[in-house]
Amino acid sequence: MATFASMRRAFSIYNRKEFGLLSREKILSMPSIPCISPSYPKGPFYFKDREYFIVEYETDPRRLKQVVPWPLVPASNRILYEWINMPDSSGFGSYSESGCVVPCLLNEEPVNYTLS
């Protein structure tokens, strides 16, 4: 939900006739979107005392190729399920996250694709 301050900021931008005039440089300098109310602050970020739980498992290679977008190529038939607890994260507070990561290749370089 938008706060009063972010709505006031958006309205003042609109009233100054700057609405819609964001340059490429200004957009790329923002920490996140939406520009008028970023979802997280500008970095650098610090994460202390993180806890990880990672499960690696094998899956059907044909099915894996169906969920990995081109031009990525799965590096193997393995997927990583990751759970991360971050009790002390600058700008974010305490939180946990989890998800599945598929090790892939992009132009023969190793990359990670996060399933969403």
Secondary structure, DSSP 8 states (H G I E B T S, - for coil): ---HHHHHHHHHHHHTT-TT---HHHHHHSSSSSTTS-SS--S---EES-EEEEEEEE--HHHHHHHS-TT-EESSSEEEEEEEEESEETTT-SEEEEEEEEEEEETTEEEEEEE-
